[in-house]
Amino acid sequence: MKKKTTAENVLKAQTLMAYALMIGILVLCIFQMPKITAFLQEYGEMMKAAFPVR
């Protein structure tokens, strides 16, 4: 059995961290969905006011 090099271990750790971060953001987005949709609606209203659609 080949012993893993530190470079491989670091790469694996970074990959796991990236996945954990993405999952965390996804969960956060799901829990914050009402706030995000409310913000987007407000932002949309502001954009409509700023740029009147002809």
C-alpha positions in Angstrom: 0.0 0.0 0.0 1.4 3.4 -1.1 1.8 6.0 1.6 0.0 9.3 0.7 2.1 12.3 0.1 1.4 15.5 2.0 0.4 17.2 -1.3 -2.3 14.7 -1.9 -3.6 15.1 1.7 -3.7 18.9 1.3 -5.5 18.6 -2.0 -8.1 16.2 -0.4 -8.5 18.5 2.6 -9.0 21.5 0.3 -11.6 19.6 -1.8 -13.5 18.6 1.4 -13.4 22.2 2.6 -14.8 23.4 -0.7 -17.6 20.9 -0.6 -18.4 21.8 3.0 -18.5 25.5 2.1 -20.8 24.9 -0.8 -23.2 22.8 1.3 -23.1 25.4 4.0 -24.0 28.2 1.6 -26.8 26.1 0.1 -28.3 25.4 3.5 -27.9 29.1 4.4 -29.7 30.1 1.2 -32.6 27.6 1.9 -33.1 29.0 5.4 -32.7 32.7 4.2 -35.0 32.2 1.2 -37.9 34.5 2.4 -35.4 37.3 3.2 -33.7 36.8 -0.2 -36.9 36.8 -2.2 -38.2 39.9 -0.3 -34.9 41.7 -1.0 -35.0 40.7 -4.7 -38.6 42.0 -5.0 -37.6 45.3 -3.4 -34.5 45.5 -5.7 -36.7 44.8 -8.7 -39.1 47.6 -7.7 -36.1 49.9 -7.3 -34.8 48.9 -10.8 -38.2 49.5 -12.4 -38.3 53.0 -10.7 -34.8 53.8 -11.9 -35.3 52.5 -15.4 -38.9 53.0 -16.6 -39.8 50.3 -19.1 -41.3 51.9 -22.2 
